[in-house]
Amino acid sequence: MSCIGVVTIGRNEGERLIRCLKSAIALFPQDTPIIYVDSGSTDGSAEAAESLGVQVINLDMSRPFTMARGRNTGFRYLIEHFPDIKYVQFIDGDCELIPGWIEQAIETLDNDDKLAIACGRRRERFPDASIYNRLADMEWNTPVGEAKACGGDALIRVDAIREVNGYNETLIGGEEPEMCIRLRQRGWKITRIDADMTYHDAAMLKFSQWWKRSIRGGWAMAEGAAMHGKPPERYMIRESLSGWIWGLFLPLVALGLAWFTSGLSLLLFLGYPVLMWRIYQYRRNYGDPPAHARLYALFCVLYKFPQIIGQINYWLTRWRGKPATLIEYKTPIIEGIEP
């Protein structure tokens, strides 16, 4: 019996899901359990996955869908039906495993009993399809070595997930770093190794998609700060404050005092190009070509505005006592899927 299981989650991922599952089937031994957890797809994803011989679990539609809930459901099925599983490879349905990743990740975890998670380089499948895909590819390029968090794709030790009771199913975003905080608080470590892990298909071709994704990021930032913002972690406190300053307070002050200062307060807007220059310099030092660094700097500054909308939405929703709902930015693929 294989020491590893695979959990894939998805919702209306279409052909992206088929590529994902086929990559797992091709890279793992035949006795490796591969689980696909579907969150109410309407594009035939569940049926297509079943035709590939993958175990499909359909989430109960009476409860809100979250990625955390999908991962937990797949994980619980694995440990219940395959109790000897030592590691779980989590992968999002819009990603594809890269050959050679699994062997390096298993070796990494085998060599250190305190490592809970090994993750690698997630690459965009079509980075030149849009500036938003390019930005995502740059976002995935995280430093190699011990890390504070991982993303949705990662090889995780079963004992570690059990110890912290998995992902927080109430979160609509940021569930991976939140679980990593709880793991690190219990002495576990996370590492990002120098290896290509997955291809990701962001499929972000429109500004509106990027904007919605950024709002979701702001929501996750505010919720993360609310949960783990106290010392010593101070999770997302700096990032949240930056959003409030650049995304709300500075423009309000600059515009609100314009009449009283004969327009001098509008000089505050010069802070944005200064911030862009600092981010540009950082990305150049990180090795990005000038065009990519300029793109990243521009959208990092622009990100402050949807980010603060997401933060405000979180606090208003919490104040009203309403449940969170998914913020989806991808266009569902509703055509039939060829497995």
C-alpha positions, 0 to 999 in steps of 0.5 A, a space after each residue: 500500500 502506498 504511503 501517500 494519498 492525494 486530495 483534489 478539490 474543485 468547482 467548475 474547473 472543466 478541463 483544468 480538473 482533468 489535467 490535474 487528475 491525469 497528472 496525479 494518476 500518471 505520477 503515483 503508483 496504482 494503489 495510491 488513493 486519489 480523492 476528488 472533492 466537488 463543491 457543487 459543480 455544474 459542468 460535469 466535473 464529478 462525472 468526468 472524475 469518476 470516469 477516470 477511476 477517481 473516488 469522488 465526494 460531493 459536498 453537502 450543498 446545504 452547508 456553505 462551500 469553502 476550500 477548507 471544507 473540501 480539503 478536510 472532507 477529502 482528508 477525513 475520507 483518506 484516513 478513515 479508509 486508508 489508515 496507513 497513509 503517512 502523507 497527503 498531497 493536496 492539490 487544487 483542481 486548477 493545478 497540475 503536478 510536475 514530474 519529480 516533485 513527489 519524490 523530492 517532497 517525500 524525501 524532504 519530509 522523511 529526513 525531518 520528523 518536525 517538518 509538517 509541510 513541504 511545498 515547492 514552486 507553483 508556476 502559471 501554465 500560461 503566464 503570458 496570457 494576461 498581465 493578471 496571469 503574469 502577476 500570479 506567477 510572480 506571486 507564487 515565486 516565494 523564497 526557498 527555505 523554512 517558511 511561515 506558510 504554504 499555499 493550496 498545493 503541498 505535501 503534508 504529514 498526516 500526524 501534523 494535520 490531525 494534531 491541529 484538526 485540519 483547516 478552519 472550515 469557516 474561512 473563505 480564504 487564507 485557510 492555508 496560512 491560518 493552519 500553518 500558524 497553528 502548526 508552528 505554534 505546536 512546534 511543527 515546521 514548514 519548508 519551501 524546497 527548490 523544486 517545481 511543484 505544480 502548474 497553475 491555471 489562473 485563467 484571469 483574463 479580465 480586470 474584473 477577475 483580478 479585482 474580485 480576487 483582490 477583494 477576497 485577499 483583503 477579506 482573508 487579510 482582515 480575518 487573519 488579523 482578527 484571529 491571529 493578530 495579537 503578539 507574538 504572531 501579529 499575523 497580517 497586522 502590518 499588511 492590514 494597516 497598510 491597506 487602511 492607510 493607502 487604500 482609504 485614509 490617505 485619499 480621504 485626507 488628501 481630498 477632504 482637506 483640498 479646499 482648506 489647504 488650497 490644494 496642497 493636501 493633494 500632494 499626498 498623492 505623490 506617496 503612491 509613485 514613491 511606494 511604487 518605486 520602492 516596490 519596483 526596487 525590491 522586485 528588481 533586487 529579487 531578480 525580476 526583469 524591469 517590465 515585470 517589476 514595473 507591472 508588479 509595483 503598479 498592481 501592488 499599489 492598485 491592490 490597496 483599493 480592492 483590498 480595503 473593500 475586502 477588509 471593510 466587507 469582512 468587518 461589516 459582515 462580522 458586525 452584522 453577524 452574517 455568515 461569510 460567502 465565497 468570493 469567486 473570480 473565475 468564469 465557470 466552464 459549463 461545456 461538457 468535459 472530455 476525460 
